[in-house]
Every structure is written in structure tokens, then in C-alpha cells.
């Protein structure tokens, strides 16, 4: 039996496993875009974005550096596509840093897509910049290249040292207890 290794989540706004598709909708006016800031604390390899759009939209991921907002990723979101998954965000992964998720509506009519309007449930601190002043968030996750089950070397060494110290403590207490009992037995037989 092989254990499936799951990528480590770097950041995200909601638990996708507990998310219900029909929960909330975000309305994007015609010829407008909405944005949400994202902080990646580690390199990202995969993006999962809940979409559920009722018409085509464009997804852009922009670097958010003080004097530079380059488009890093540009993908089309198809109508009725419930989830957009992008693996291998770039050749070396999307480096840690500040980014903006931008969804653009090029249609001549408003489009709705999946969102998270109940922000008090949201774990992600930043919100979408929207014309309607709605407090909303995209439903997304960025995953890193490392996988659960692959521990870092410092953790393994620390664990081994703790186990060795525990065994030494147990052995020391056992020897000390046996010597104490032996000493008491000798005193009883002599006295």
C-alpha cells in the first residue's frame, strides 16, 4: 500500500475540502477587473482557484514589487469551469514574495464567479479590491514543491536527539532504582 503524498499548502483563504460550490458569488462588472493581494512565504508550484464563472474571464498573477507589476501568469477561465488548477507555475516555481491575483471581465455584461463573501470564515487576511466595496475573497490555494512526509533534516536530528536523551534518562533511572533496592536488601539481611 503506497501513501499518497500531498503538497504543502503555502497560503490560501479557505479550506477547499469544506467549501461548498454554491456558497457565495462575486459579481464582476463589465470591462472591469478585481484584485486581491497574496503573500507567498515560500516558492509555489501549484495554484488552485475555485472559479464557477458564468462567462469567460481572464486570470492574471502579477508580481507586486514597489516599482514593478509584471504579469507572471496569464490564463483564461472558461465558463462553468468549477476549478482552475495550474501546475508548474513557472520553470523554477513562483518565488516567495508579494503578488496580486487579478480577474478581468472583458465581456460587455457583468459576470459572476465563485467567491467567499463571509470573510469572518476566511483565514486569509487580504480582501478583493472591488468597485462595490464588497468584503470578498477569492477561494484559492497555493501549494509548494515539498510534500507532506518529507521532513527537514533539522527536525529529524532533533527528534533523534530527544529519543536518545529519553532512553538515557530511562536507563539511568532504572539502574539507580535497582542499586537503591539492592542496597536496601543488603541492609535488611545484615540487620
HELIX and SHEET records of a PDB file:
HELIX    1   1 UNK A   16  UNK A   18  5                                   3    
HELIX    2   2 UNK A  153  UNK A  190  1                                  38    
SHEET    1   A 4 UNK A   7  UNK A  12  0                                        
SHEET    2   A 4 UNK A 140  UNK A 147 -1                                        
SHEET    3   A 4 UNK A  46  UNK A  50 -1                                        
SHEET    4   A 4 UNK A  83  UNK A  87 -1                                        
SHEET    1   B 2 UNK A  24  UNK A  28  0                                        
SHEET    2   B 2 UNK A 111  UNK A 115 -1                                        
SHEET    1   C 5 UNK A  71  UNK A  77  0                                        
SHEET    2   C 5 UNK A  57  UNK A  63 -1                                        
SHEET    3   C 5 UNK A  97  UNK A 104 -1                                        
SHEET    4   C 5 UNK A  33  UNK A  40 -1                                        
SHEET    5   C 5 UNK A 128  UNK A 129 -1                                        
END                                                                             
